[in-house]
Amino acid sequence: MTLESPLRRRLASFGYAARGIATMLRSEPNARIHAVATLVVVAAGFAFGIERSEWLAVVLAIGGVWAAEGFNTAFEALCDVASPGRHPLVARAKDVAAGAVLLAACTALGVALLVFGPRIAALLPA
């Protein structure tokens, strides 16, 4: 019997995480929407030359949405295993988890409006 090295286990854990992200992107339509929004916002950040502090806000907002979506996806999968049939408490828990994603997305939208709103407004004719 061979024992895996700690380094090998660490590297394997990154592989599991990447597999989880890929699964989320394949199985969750909203994750694909978040992916497109992420690409658009990052491209806009480079195009508008946003400041370092603005990048900090944008990156934290993006990360918050992705984390919330990941937790929601995992939570829904566990709920489906624990209670395959319809149960009002499971439905309530799933709704609350989905609401958390919506709150994170609305917060990210607020950050985007604060960072990009003035820049976009400056491009519009007076």
N, CA, C and O atoms as a Tinker XYZ file with bonds, in Angstrom:
   504  protein
     1  N      0.849000   -1.172000    0.000000    73     2
     2  CA     0.000000    0.000000    0.000000    64     1     3
     3  C      0.900000    1.242000    0.000000    63     2     4     5
     4  O      1.851000    1.327000    0.778000    81     3
     5  N      0.591000    2.202000   -0.879000    73     3     6
     6  CA     1.373000    3.425000   -0.941000    64     5     7
     7  C      0.530000    4.582000   -0.423000    63     6     8     9
     8  O     -0.673000    4.669000   -0.667000    81     7
     9  N      1.182000    5.431000    0.273000    73     7    10
    10  CA     0.508000    6.629000    0.766000    64     9    11
    11  C      0.777000    7.778000   -0.188000    63    10    12    13
    12  O      1.892000    7.952000   -0.679000    81    11
    13  N     -0.246000    8.546000   -0.436000    73    11    14
    14  CA    -0.070000    9.710000   -1.297000    64    13    15
    15  C      0.678000   10.801000   -0.537000    63    14    16    17
    16  O      0.498000   10.967000    0.669000    81    15
    17  N      1.498000   11.523000   -1.237000    73    15    18
    18  CA     2.215000   12.626000   -0.608000    64    17    19
    19  C      1.253000   13.785000   -0.368000    63    18    20    21
    20  O      0.253000   13.926000   -1.072000    81    19
    21  N      1.558000   14.610000    0.625000    73    19    22
    22  CA     0.715000   15.788000    0.869000    64    21    23
    23  C      0.604000   16.685000   -0.366000    63    22    24    25
    24  O     -0.461000   17.241000   -0.636000    81    23
    25  N      1.696000   16.825000   -1.112000    73    23    26
    26  CA     1.665000   17.655000   -2.307000    64    25    27
    27  C      0.704000   17.076000   -3.341000    63    26    28    29
    28  O     -0.065000   17.809000   -3.964000    81    27
    29  N      0.750000   15.778000   -3.517000    73    27    30
    30  CA    -0.145000   15.128000   -4.479000    64    29    31
    31  C     -1.609000   15.313000   -4.075000    63    30    32    33
    32  O     -2.471000   15.542000   -4.922000    81    31
    33  N     -1.876000   15.212000   -2.777000    73    31    34
    34  CA    -3.254000   15.420000   -2.294000    64    33    35
    35  C     -3.692000   16.864000   -2.534000    63    34    36    37
    36  O     -4.833000   17.112000   -2.926000    81    35
    37  N     -2.777000   17.825000   -2.297000    73    35    38
    38  CA    -3.107000   19.242000   -2.537000    64    37    39
    39  C     -3.433000   19.458000   -4.002000    63    38    40    41
    40  O     -4.437000   20.088000   -4.335000    81    39
    41  N     -2.580000   18.935000   -4.880000    73    39    42
    42  CA    -2.810000   19.093000   -6.318000    64    41    43
    43  C     -4.126000   18.441000   -6.732000    63    42    44    45
    44  O     -4.860000   18.986000   -7.556000    81    43
    45  N     -4.421000   17.288000   -6.166000    73    43    46
    46  CA    -5.682000   16.608000   -6.480000    64    45    47
    47  C     -6.873000   17.458000   -6.052000    63    46    48    49
    48  O     -7.894000   17.485000   -6.738000    81    47
    49  N     -6.748000   18.156000   -4.913000    73    47    50
    50  CA    -7.865000   18.979000   -4.444000    64    49    51
    51  C     -8.168000   20.115000   -5.417000    63    50    52    53
    52  O     -9.327000   20.497000   -5.577000    81    51
    53  N     -7.138000   20.660000   -6.069000    73    51    54
    54  CA    -7.365000   21.685000   -7.084000    64    53    55
    55  C     -8.087000   21.082000   -8.288000    63    54    56    57
    56  O     -8.934000   21.735000   -8.898000    81    55
    57  N     -7.754000   19.853000   -8.625000    73    55    58
    58  CA    -8.446000   19.158000   -9.715000    64    57    59
    59  C     -9.920000   18.957000   -9.401000    63    58    60    61
    60  O    -10.773000   19.133000  -10.270000    81    59
    61  N    -10.225000   18.583000   -8.148000    73    59    62
    62  CA   -11.630000   18.403000   -7.757000    64    61    63
    63  C    -12.385000   19.728000   -7.842000    63    62    64    65
    64  O    -13.534000   19.778000   -8.283000    81    63
    65  N    -11.718000   20.800000   -7.412000    73    63    66
    66  CA   -12.350000   22.122000   -7.472000    64    65    67
    67  C    -12.618000   22.530000   -8.919000    63    66    68    69
    68  O    -13.690000   23.047000   -9.233000    81    67
    69  N    -11.649000   22.300000   -9.791000    73    67    70
    70  CA   -11.837000   22.629000  -11.213000    64    69    71
    71  C    -12.978000   21.807000  -11.804000    63    70    72    73
    72  O    -13.771000   22.315000  -12.596000    81    71
    73  N    -13.055000   20.542000  -11.417000    73    71    74
    74  CA   -14.154000   19.688000  -11.891000    64    73    75
    75  C    -15.499000   20.242000  -11.405000    63    74    76    77
    76  O    -16.484000   20.226000  -12.143000    81    75
    77  N    -15.532000   20.728000  -10.165000    73    75    78
    78  CA   -16.764000   21.310000   -9.634000    64    77    79
    79  C    -17.184000   22.561000  -10.392000    63    78    80    81
    80  O    -18.368000   22.751000  -10.670000    81    79
    81  N    -16.230000   23.407000  -10.726000    73    79    82
    82  CA   -16.540000   24.616000  -11.496000    64    81    83
    83  C    -17.042000   24.239000  -12.881000    63    82    84    85
    84  O    -18.011000   24.819000  -13.372000    81    83
    85  N    -16.389000   23.271000  -13.513000    73    83    86
    86  CA   -16.822000   22.822000  -14.844000    64    85    87
    87  C    -18.226000   22.233000  -14.784000    63    86    88    89
    88  O    -19.043000   22.481000  -15.671000    81    87
    89  N    -18.509000   21.455000  -13.745000    73    87    90
    90  CA   -19.846000   20.879000  -13.577000    64    89    91
    91  C    -20.882000   21.977000  -13.406000    63    90    92    93
    92  O    -21.959000   21.916000  -13.999000    81    91
    93  N    -20.560000   22.976000  -12.601000    73    91    94
    94  CA   -21.489000   24.091000  -12.389000    64    93    95
    95  C    -21.768000   24.817000  -13.707000    63    94    96    97
    96  O    -22.915000   25.153000  -14.001000    81    95
    97  N    -20.735000   25.054000  -14.487000    73    95    98
    98  CA   -20.920000   25.755000  -15.764000    64    97    99
    99  C    -21.755000   24.931000  -16.746000    63    98   100   101
   100  O    -22.558000   25.483000  -17.499000    81    99
   101  N    -21.562000   23.612000  -16.735000    73    99   102
   102  CA   -22.328000   22.750000  -17.640000    64   101   103
   103  C    -23.788000   22.616000  -17.210000    63   102   104   105
   104  O    -24.685000   22.562000  -18.050000    81   103
   105  N    -24.020000   22.564000  -15.904000    73   103   106
   106  CA   -25.358000   22.203000  -15.416000    64   105   107
   107  C    -26.239000   23.386000  -15.037000    63   106   108   109
   108  O    -27.457000   23.239000  -14.939000    81   107
   109  N    -25.651000   24.539000  -14.825000    73   107   110
   110  CA   -26.425000   25.683000  -14.328000    64   109   111
   111  C    -26.463000   26.822000  -15.346000    63   110   112   113
   112  O    -25.449000   27.479000  -15.585000    81   111
   113  N    -27.634000   27.056000  -15.947000    73   111   114
   114  CA   -27.745000   28.165000  -16.912000    64   113   115
   115  C    -27.338000   29.516000  -16.308000    63   114   116   117
   116  O    -26.721000   30.337000  -16.986000    81   115
   117  N    -27.679000   29.743000  -15.051000    73   115   118
   118  CA   -27.312000   31.022000  -14.434000    64   117   119
   119  C    -25.806000   31.174000  -14.295000    63   118   120   121
   120  O    -25.292000   32.291000  -14.357000    81   119
   121  N    -25.093000   30.074000  -14.109000    73   119   122
   122  CA   -23.629000   30.155000  -14.037000    64   121   123
   123  C    -23.058000   30.606000  -15.373000    63   122   124   125
   124  O    -22.071000   31.340000  -15.419000    81   123
   125  N    -23.679000   30.167000  -16.453000    73   123   126
   126  CA   -23.208000   30.611000  -17.775000    64   125   127
   127  C    -23.499000   32.097000  -17.973000    63   126   128   129
   128  O    -22.709000   32.808000  -18.596000    81   127
   129  N    -24.620000   32.564000  -17.451000    73   127   130
   130  CA   -24.924000   34.003000  -17.496000    64   129   131
   131  C    -23.870000   34.767000  -16.689000    63   130   132   133
   132  O    -23.375000   35.802000  -17.135000    81   131
   133  N    -23.527000   34.255000  -15.499000    73   131   134
   134  CA   -22.494000   34.896000  -14.685000    64   133   135
   135  C    -21.158000   34.908000  -15.420000    63   134   136   137
   136  O    -20.400000   35.872000  -15.313000    81   135
   137  N    -20.867000   33.852000  -16.160000    73   135   138
   138  CA   -19.600000   33.789000  -16.907000    64   137   139
   139  C    -19.550000   34.876000  -17.974000    63   138   140   141
   140  O    -18.535000   35.554000  -18.130000    81   139
   141  N    -20.637000   35.037000  -18.699000    73   139   142
   142  CA   -20.685000   36.083000  -19.726000    64   141   143
   143  C    -20.572000   37.463000  -19.077000    63   142   144   145
   144  O    -19.831000   38.322000  -19.554000    81   143
   145  N    -21.309000   37.664000  -17.991000    73   143   146
   146  CA   -21.247000   38.953000  -17.290000    64   145   147
   147  C    -19.830000   39.222000  -16.787000    63   146   148   149
   148  O    -19.350000   40.353000  -16.859000    81   147
   149  N    -19.164000   38.194000  -16.281000    73   147   150
   150  CA   -17.785000   38.347000  -15.809000    64   149   151
   151  C    -16.876000   38.802000  -16.944000    63   150   152   153
   152  O    -16.087000   39.733000  -16.780000    81   151
   153  N    -16.989000   38.144000  -18.095000    73   151   154
   154  CA   -16.153000   38.512000  -19.243000    64   153   155
   155  C    -16.424000   39.943000  -19.700000    63   154   156   157
   156  O    -15.494000   40.687000  -20.012000    81   155
   157  N    -17.701000   40.325000  -19.739000    73   155   158
   158  CA   -18.070000   41.685000  -20.168000    64   157   159
   159  C    -17.509000   42.722000  -19.194000    63   158   160   161
   160  O    -16.948000   43.735000  -19.613000    81   159
   161  N    -17.661000   42.467000  -17.903000    73   159   162
   162  CA   -17.206000   43.436000  -16.901000    64   161   163
   163  C    -15.683000   43.555000  -16.894000    63   162   164   165
   164  O    -15.146000   44.659000  -16.795000    81   163
   165  N    -14.991000   42.426000  -16.999000    73   163   166
   166  CA   -13.521000   42.474000  -17.032000    64   165   167
   167  C    -13.053000   43.209000  -18.289000    63   166   168   169
   168  O    -12.135000   44.027000  -18.222000    81   167
   169  N    -13.676000   42.923000  -19.429000    73   167   170
   170  CA   -13.317000   43.629000  -20.667000    64   169   171
   171  C    -13.595000   45.125000  -20.517000    63   170   172   173
   172  O    -12.784000   45.949000  -20.941000    81   171
   173  N    -14.727000   45.479000  -19.923000    73   171   174
   174  CA   -15.049000   46.897000  -19.711000    64   173   175
   175  C    -14.037000   47.548000  -18.774000    63   174   176   177
   176  O    -13.653000   48.701000  -18.972000    81   175
   177  N    -13.608000   46.812000  -17.755000    73   175   178
   178  CA   -12.607000   47.344000  -16.829000    64   177   179
   179  C    -11.321000   47.703000  -17.551000    63   178   180   181
   180  O    -10.734000   48.756000  -17.302000    81   179
   181  N    -10.882000   46.819000  -18.453000    73   179   182
   182  CA    -9.668000   47.112000  -19.228000    64   181   183
   183  C     -9.917000   48.240000  -20.222000    63   182   184   185
   184  O     -9.074000   49.121000  -20.388000    81   183
   185  N    -11.075000   48.213000  -20.885000    73   183   186
   186  CA   -11.385000   49.233000  -21.887000    64   185   187
   187  C    -11.464000   50.629000  -21.264000    63   186   188   189
   188  O    -11.000000   51.601000  -21.860000    81   187
   189  N    -12.044000   50.728000  -20.078000    73   187   190
   190  CA   -12.193000   52.024000  -19.424000    64   189   191
   191  C    -10.989000   52.386000  -18.560000    63   190   192   193
   192  O    -10.900000   53.506000  -18.058000    81   191
   193  N    -10.069000   51.452000  -18.385000    73   191   194
   194  CA    -8.893000   51.735000  -17.568000    64   193   195
   195  C     -9.241000   52.066000  -16.130000    63   194   196   197
   196  O     -8.766000   53.064000  -15.587000    81   195
   197  N    -10.068000   51.237000  -15.511000    73   195   198
   198  CA   -10.495000   51.549000  -14.142000    64   197   199
   199  C     -9.308000   51.492000  -13.181000    63   198   200   201
   200  O     -8.305000   50.825000  -13.435000    81   199
   201  N     -9.455000   52.207000  -12.079000    73   199   202
   202  CA    -8.392000   52.340000  -11.074000    64   201   203
   203  C     -8.250000   51.052000  -10.257000    63   202   204   205
   204  O     -9.132000   50.193000  -10.251000    81   203
   205  N     -7.128000   50.953000   -9.582000    73   203   206
   206  CA    -6.843000   49.773000   -8.759000    64   205   207
   207  C     -7.941000   49.527000   -7.717000    63   206   208   209
   208  O     -8.382000   48.392000   -7.544000    81   207
   209  N     -8.377000   50.570000   -7.033000    73   207   210
   210  CA    -9.420000   50.409000   -6.008000    64   209   211
   211  C    -10.744000   49.971000   -6.641000    63   210   212   213
   212  O    -11.512000   49.228000   -6.029000    81   211
   213  N    -11.002000   50.426000   -7.848000    73   211   214
   214  CA   -12.218000   49.998000   -8.549000    64   213   215
   215  C    -12.106000   48.529000   -8.948000    63   214   216   217
   216  O    -13.081000   47.782000   -8.862000    81   215
   217  N    -10.918000   48.118000   -9.383000    73   215   218
   218  CA   -10.700000   46.698000   -9.683000    64   217   219
   219  C    -10.959000   45.855000   -8.443000    63   218   220   221
   220  O    -11.550000   44.778000   -8.529000    81   219
   221  N    -10.521000   46.342000   -7.300000    73   219   222
   222  CA   -10.735000   45.612000   -6.052000    64   221   223
   223  C    -12.228000   45.386000   -5.829000    63   222   224   225
   224  O    -12.652000   44.269000   -5.533000    81   223
   225  N    -13.020000   46.442000   -5.973000    73   223   226
   226  CA   -14.464000   46.320000   -5.792000    64   225   227
   227  C    -15.075000   45.372000   -6.819000    63   226   228   229
   228  O    -15.917000   44.541000   -6.479000    81   227
   229  N    -14.653000   45.497000   -8.071000    73   227   230
   230  CA   -15.191000   44.656000   -9.143000    64   229   231
   231  C    -14.840000   43.189000   -8.915000    63   230   232   233
   232  O    -15.695000   42.314000   -9.042000    81   231
   233  N    -13.579000   42.926000   -8.579000    73   231   234
   234  CA   -13.143000   41.535000   -8.358000    64   233   235
   235  C    -13.867000   40.928000   -7.162000    63   234   236   237
   236  O    -14.287000   39.773000   -7.222000    81   235
   237  N    -14.022000   41.678000   -6.084000    73   235   238
   238  CA   -14.751000   41.166000   -4.921000    64   237   239
   239  C    -16.220000   40.901000   -5.251000    63   238   240   241
   240  O    -16.790000   39.910000   -4.796000    81   239
   241  N    -16.824000   41.778000   -6.032000    73   239   242
   242  CA   -18.219000   41.576000   -6.424000    64   241   243
   243  C    -18.363000   40.328000   -7.294000    63   242   244   245
   244  O    -19.270000   39.521000   -7.088000    81   243
   245  N    -17.467000   40.176000   -8.261000    73   243   246
   246  CA   -17.497000   38.998000   -9.132000    64   245   247
   247  C    -17.300000   37.729000   -8.304000    63   246   248   249
   248  O    -18.036000   36.755000   -8.462000    81   247
   249  N    -16.313000   37.749000   -7.431000    73   247   250
   250  CA   -16.052000   36.583000   -6.579000    64   249   251
   251  C    -17.229000   36.254000   -5.683000    63   250   252   253
   252  O    -17.530000   35.083000   -5.455000    81   251
   253  N    -17.896000   37.278000   -5.172000    73   251   254
   254  CA   -19.074000   37.050000   -4.324000    64   253   255
   255  C    -20.202000   36.368000   -5.069000    63   254   256   257
   256  O    -20.862000   35.476000   -4.535000    81   255
   257  N    -20.420000   36.788000   -6.298000    73   255   258
   258  CA   -21.477000   36.166000   -7.106000    64   257   259
   259  C    -21.125000   34.718000   -7.413000    63   258   260   261
   260  O    -21.970000   33.832000   -7.286000    81   259
   261  N    -19.876000   34.472000   -7.819000    73   259   262
   262  CA   -19.456000   33.100000   -8.137000    64   261   263
   263  C    -19.515000   32.195000   -6.912000    63   262   264   265
   264  O    -19.945000   31.046000   -7.009000    81   263
   265  N    -19.087000   32.707000   -5.762000    73   263   266
   266  CA   -19.151000   31.906000   -4.541000    64   265   267
   267  C    -20.598000   31.587000   -4.184000    63   266   268   269
   268  O    -20.921000   30.448000   -3.847000    81   267
   269  N    -21.464000   32.587000   -4.259000    73   267   270
   270  CA   -22.877000   32.354000   -3.952000    64   269   271
   271  C    -23.485000   31.335000   -4.910000    63   270   272   273
   272  O    -24.229000   30.452000   -4.485000    81   271
   273  N    -23.175000   31.452000   -6.192000    73   271   274
   274  CA   -23.697000   30.500000   -7.174000    64   273   275
   275  C    -23.182000   29.091000   -6.895000    63   274   276   277
   276  O    -23.931000   28.119000   -7.003000    81   275
   277  N    -21.921000   28.982000   -6.543000    73   275   278
   278  CA   -21.358000   27.668000   -6.224000    64   277   279
   279  C    -22.014000   27.054000   -4.998000    63   278   280   281
   280  O    -22.388000   25.881000   -5.017000    81   279
   281  N    -22.158000   27.832000   -3.933000    73   279   282
   282  CA   -22.821000   27.325000   -2.732000    64   281   283
   283  C    -24.265000   26.926000   -3.037000    63   282   284   285
   284  O    -24.737000   25.889000   -2.571000    81   283
   285  N    -24.959000   27.744000   -3.812000    73   283   286
   286  CA   -26.346000   27.449000   -4.160000    64   285   287
   287  C    -26.447000   26.154000   -4.961000    63   286   288   289
   288  O    -27.321000   25.326000   -4.702000    81   287
   289  N    -25.562000   25.983000   -5.925000    73   287   290
   290  CA   -25.576000   24.781000   -6.755000    64   289   291
   291  C    -25.326000   23.539000   -5.899000    63   290   292   293
   292  O    -26.035000   22.540000   -6.025000    81   291
   293  N    -24.319000   23.604000   -5.032000    73   291   294
   294  CA   -24.009000   22.470000   -4.163000    64   293   295
   295  C    -25.160000   22.195000   -3.198000    63   294   296   297
   296  O    -25.524000   21.040000   -2.973000    81   295
   297  N    -25.721000   23.238000   -2.640000    73   295   298
   298  CA   -26.822000   23.101000   -1.689000    64   297   299
   299  C    -28.037000   22.454000   -2.354000    63   298   300   301
   300  O    -28.665000   21.569000   -1.774000    81   299
   301  N    -28.366000   22.894000   -3.566000    73   299   302
   302  CA   -29.505000   22.308000   -4.274000    64   301   303
   303  C    -29.278000   20.831000   -4.565000    63   302   304   305
   304  O    -30.207000   20.031000   -4.457000    81   303
   305  N    -28.053000   20.460000   -4.935000    73   303   306
   306  CA   -27.755000   19.046000   -5.198000    64   305   307
   307  C    -27.932000   18.219000   -3.927000    63   306   308   309
   308  O    -28.508000   17.132000   -3.970000    81   307
   309  N    -27.443000   18.724000   -2.805000    73   307   310
   310  CA   -27.610000   18.003000   -1.545000    64   309   311
   311  C    -29.082000   17.890000   -1.156000    63   310   312   313
   312  O    -29.523000   16.847000   -0.674000    81   311
   313  N    -29.833000   18.959000   -1.366000    73   311   314
   314  CA   -31.276000   18.917000   -1.067000    64   313   315
   315  C    -31.980000   17.864000   -1.918000    63   314   316   317
   316  O    -32.853000   17.144000   -1.433000    81   315
   317  N    -31.594000   17.780000   -3.187000    73   315   318
   318  CA   -32.231000   16.812000   -4.085000    64   317   319
   319  C    -31.933000   15.381000   -3.664000    63   318   320   321
   320  O    -32.775000   14.500000   -3.837000    81   319
   321  N    -30.746000   15.135000   -3.112000    73   319   322
   322  CA   -30.411000   13.796000   -2.625000    64   321   323
   323  C    -31.155000   13.508000   -1.317000    63   322   324   325
   324  O    -31.696000   12.419000   -1.130000    81   323
   325  N    -31.176000   14.488000   -0.424000    73   323   326
   326  CA   -31.802000   14.292000    0.885000    64   325   327
   327  C    -33.307000   14.182000    0.797000    63   326   328   329
   328  O    -33.930000   13.464000    1.580000    81   327
   329  N    -33.890000   14.886000   -0.147000    73   327   330
   330  CA   -35.351000   14.891000   -0.271000    64   329   331
   331  C    -35.727000   14.931000   -1.742000    63   330   332   333
   332  O    -36.043000   15.994000   -2.275000    81   331
   333  N    -35.694000   13.756000   -2.413000    73   331   334
   334  CA   -35.994000   13.719000   -3.853000    64   333   335
   335  C    -37.403000   14.209000   -4.189000    63   334   336   337
   336  O    -37.622000   14.793000   -5.250000    81   335
   337  N    -38.346000   13.972000   -3.297000    73   335   338
   338  CA   -39.706000   14.451000   -3.522000    64   337   339
   339  C    -39.839000   15.897000   -3.098000    63   338   340   341
   340  O    -38.938000   16.469000   -2.484000    81   339
   341  N    -40.972000   16.476000   -3.435000    73   339   342
   342  CA   -41.221000   17.878000   -3.070000    64   341   343
   343  C    -41.528000   17.969000   -1.586000    63   342   344   345
   344  O    -42.421000   17.292000   -1.075000    81   343
   345  N    -40.773000   18.817000   -0.905000    73   343   346
   346  CA   -41.011000   19.065000    0.514000    64   345   347
   347  C    -40.978000   20.569000    0.733000    63   346   348   349
   348  O    -40.059000   21.237000    0.260000    81   347
   349  N    -41.961000   21.118000    1.440000    73   347   350
   350  CA   -42.032000   22.577000    1.587000    64   349   351
   351  C    -40.810000   23.197000    2.270000    63   350   352   353
   352  O    -40.418000   24.311000    1.922000    81   351
   353  N    -40.210000   22.509000    3.223000    73   351   354
   354  CA   -39.031000   23.071000    3.882000    64   353   355
   355  C    -37.809000   23.044000    2.968000    63   354   356   357
   356  O    -36.975000   23.949000    3.014000    81   355
   357  N    -37.704000   22.022000    2.149000    73   355   358
   358  CA   -36.603000   21.966000    1.185000    64   357   359
   359  C    -36.785000   23.062000    0.138000    63   358   360   361
   360  O    -35.829000   23.737000   -0.242000    81   359
   361  N    -38.022000   23.229000   -0.320000    73   359   362
   362  CA   -38.304000   24.294000   -1.294000    64   361   363
   363  C    -37.959000   25.658000   -0.696000    63   362   364   365
   364  O    -37.388000   26.514000   -1.371000    81   363
   365  N    -38.307000   25.847000    0.556000    73   363   366
   366  CA   -38.002000   27.115000    1.231000    64   365   367
   367  C    -36.490000   27.334000    1.315000    63   366   368   369
   368  O    -36.002000   28.429000    1.038000    81   367
   369  N    -35.757000   26.296000    1.695000    73   367   370
   370  CA   -34.297000   26.404000    1.797000    64   369   371
   371  C    -33.680000   26.714000    0.436000    63   370   372   373
   372  O    -32.775000   27.543000    0.338000    81   371
   373  N    -34.165000   26.050000   -0.609000    73   371   374
   374  CA   -33.648000   26.315000   -1.951000    64   373   375
   375  C    -33.947000   27.744000   -2.382000    63   374   376   377
   376  O    -33.110000   28.399000   -3.003000    81   375
   377  N    -35.146000   28.227000   -2.052000    73   375   378
   378  CA   -35.510000   29.606000   -2.397000    64   377   379
   379  C    -34.608000   30.609000   -1.686000    63   378   380   381
   380  O    -34.192000   31.604000   -2.278000    81   379
   381  N    -34.309000   30.347000   -0.421000    73   379   382
   382  CA   -33.440000   31.247000    0.338000    64   381   383
   383  C    -32.033000   31.246000   -0.277000    63   382   384   385
   384  O    -31.422000   32.304000   -0.422000    81   383
   385  N    -31.520000   30.065000   -0.636000    73   383   386
   386  CA   -30.197000   29.983000   -1.253000    64   385   387
   387  C    -30.172000   30.717000   -2.591000    63   386   388   389
   388  O    -29.210000   31.421000   -2.899000    81   387
   389  N    -31.226000   30.553000   -3.380000    73   387   390
   390  CA   -31.308000   31.276000   -4.656000    64   389   391
   391  C    -31.397000   32.780000   -4.408000    63   390   392   393
   392  O    -30.835000   33.575000   -5.162000    81   391
   393  N    -32.099000   33.162000   -3.355000    73   391   394
   394  CA   -32.189000   34.574000   -2.995000    64   393   395
   395  C    -30.829000   35.156000   -2.637000    63   394   396   397
   396  O    -30.553000   36.320000   -2.928000    81   395
   397  N    -29.982000   34.352000   -2.008000    73   395   398
   398  CA   -28.635000   34.809000   -1.677000    64   397   399
   399  C    -27.834000   35.099000   -2.947000    63   398   400   401
   400  O    -27.071000   36.064000   -2.996000    81   399
   401  N    -28.007000   34.275000   -3.958000    73   399   402
   402  CA   -27.330000   34.530000   -5.237000    64   401   403
   403  C    -27.850000   35.833000   -5.838000    63   402   404   405
   404  O    -27.073000   36.643000   -6.342000    81   403
   405  N    -29.162000   36.031000   -5.783000    73   403   406
   406  CA   -29.749000   37.255000   -6.319000    64   405   407
   407  C    -29.220000   38.482000   -5.579000    63   406   408   409
   408  O    -28.923000   39.502000   -6.201000    81   407
   409  N    -29.102000   38.387000   -4.258000    73   407   410
   410  CA   -28.547000   39.511000   -3.486000    64   409   411
   411  C    -27.106000   39.802000   -3.898000    63   410   412   413
   412  O    -26.724000   40.962000   -4.051000    81   411
   413  N    -26.314000   38.759000   -4.077000    73   411   414
   414  CA   -24.918000   38.956000   -4.509000    64   413   415
   415  C    -24.883000   39.584000   -5.900000    63   414   416   417
   416  O    -24.074000   40.476000   -6.158000    81   415
   417  N    -25.751000   39.128000   -6.791000    73   415   418
   418  CA   -25.780000   39.677000   -8.151000    64   417   419
   419  C    -26.236000   41.143000   -8.142000    63   418   420   421
   420  O    -25.703000   41.962000   -8.891000    81   419
   421  N    -27.208000   41.470000   -7.307000    73   419   422
   422  CA   -27.662000   42.864000   -7.214000    64   421   423
   423  C    -26.565000   43.756000   -6.638000    63   422   424   425
   424  O    -26.398000   44.897000   -7.068000    81   423
   425  N    -25.828000   43.241000   -5.678000    73   423   426
   426  CA   -24.696000   43.984000   -5.122000    64   425   427
   427  C    -23.641000   44.222000   -6.199000    63   426   428   429
   428  O    -23.093000   45.319000   -6.312000    81   427
   429  N    -23.360000   43.182000   -6.992000    73   427   430
   430  CA   -22.386000   43.319000   -8.085000    64   429   431
   431  C    -22.871000   44.342000   -9.111000    63   430   432   433
   432  O    -22.074000   45.112000   -9.647000    81   431
   433  N    -24.161000   44.348000   -9.379000    73   431   434
   434  CA   -24.717000   45.337000  -10.295000    64   433   435
   435  C    -24.525000   46.745000   -9.733000    63   434   436   437
   436  O    -24.200000   47.675000  -10.471000    81   435
   437  N    -24.727000   46.895000   -8.434000    73   435   438
   438  CA   -24.498000   48.194000   -7.795000    64   437   439
   439  C    -23.051000   48.649000   -7.943000    63   438   440   441
   440  O    -22.787000   49.815000   -8.235000    81   439
   441  N    -22.123000   47.729000   -7.743000    73   439   442
   442  CA   -20.701000   48.051000   -7.922000    64   441   443
   443  C    -20.447000   48.465000   -9.373000    63   442   444   445
   444  O    -19.758000   49.451000   -9.637000    81   443
   445  N    -21.010000   47.703000  -10.302000    73   443   446
   446  CA   -20.817000   48.022000  -11.728000    64   445   447
   447  C    -21.369000   49.408000  -12.056000    63   446   448   449
   448  O    -20.737000   50.162000  -12.796000    81   447
   449  N    -22.523000   49.746000  -11.523000    73   447   450
   450  CA   -23.102000   51.068000  -11.780000    64   449   451
   451  C    -22.225000   52.184000  -11.203000    63   450   452   453
   452  O    -22.041000   53.227000  -11.829000    81   451
   453  N    -21.691000   51.950000  -10.012000    73   451   454
   454  CA   -20.830000   52.964000   -9.394000    64   453   455
   455  C    -19.515000   53.140000  -10.148000    63   454   456   457
   456  O    -19.017000   54.256000  -10.296000    81   455
   457  N    -18.960000   52.029000  -10.622000    73   455   458
   458  CA   -17.662000   52.089000  -11.304000    64   457   459
   459  C    -17.813000   52.535000  -12.755000    63   458   460   461
   460  O    -17.079000   53.405000  -13.223000    81   459
   461  N    -18.769000   51.935000  -13.463000    73   459   462
   462  CA   -18.872000   52.177000  -14.904000    64   461   463
   463  C    -19.904000   53.245000  -15.277000    63   462   464   465
   464  O    -19.815000   53.837000  -16.352000    81   463
   465  N    -20.869000   53.493000  -14.411000    73   463   466
   466  CA   -21.934000   54.455000  -14.717000    64   465   467
   467  C    -21.412000   55.818000  -15.140000    63   466   468   469
   468  O    -21.791000   56.314000  -16.200000    81   467
   469  N    -20.549000   56.436000  -14.336000    73   467   470
   470  CA   -20.033000   57.755000  -14.733000    64   469   471
   471  C    -19.245000   57.717000  -16.045000    63   470   472   473
   472  O    -19.303000   58.661000  -16.833000    81   471
   473  N    -18.524000   56.649000  -16.272000    73   471   474
   474  CA   -17.735000   56.539000  -17.509000    64   473   475
   475  C    -18.648000   56.390000  -18.722000    63   474   476   477
   476  O    -18.394000   56.982000  -19.772000    81   475
   477  N    -19.689000   55.614000  -18.579000    73   475   478
   478  CA   -20.641000   55.431000  -19.681000    64   477   479
   479  C    -21.411000   56.738000  -19.913000    63   478   480   481
   480  O    -21.638000   57.140000  -21.054000    81   479
   481  N    -21.808000   57.389000  -18.821000    73   479   482
   482  CA   -22.533000   58.660000  -18.942000    64   481   483
   483  C    -21.685000   59.710000  -19.656000    63   482   484   485
   484  O    -22.216000   60.521000  -20.414000    81   483
   485  N    -20.380000   59.703000  -19.423000    73   483   486
   486  CA   -19.492000   60.676000  -20.069000    64   485   487
   487  C    -19.406000   60.458000  -21.578000    63   486   488   489
   488  O    -19.070000   61.381000  -22.319000    81   487
   489  N    -19.704000   59.256000  -22.029000    73   487   490
   490  CA   -19.662000   58.958000  -23.466000    64   489   491
   491  C    -20.937000   59.400000  -24.193000    63   490   492   493
   492  O    -20.942000   59.547000  -25.415000    81   491
   493  N    -22.011000   59.609000  -23.435000    73   491   494
   494  CA   -23.288000   59.974000  -24.043000    64   493   495
   495  C    -23.307000   61.449000  -24.391000    63   494   496   497
   496  O    -22.699000   62.270000  -23.705000    81   495
   497  N    -24.017000   61.779000  -25.470000    73   495   498
   498  CA   -24.093000   63.212000  -25.830000    64   497   499
   499  C    -24.854000   64.002000  -24.769000    63   498   500   501
   500  O    -25.794000   63.498000  -24.154000    81   499
   501  N    -24.439000   65.227000  -24.571000    73   499   502
   502  CA   -25.037000   66.076000  -23.518000    64   501   503
   503  C    -26.385000   66.582000  -23.878000    63   502   504
   504  O    -27.003000   67.303000  -23.095000    81   503
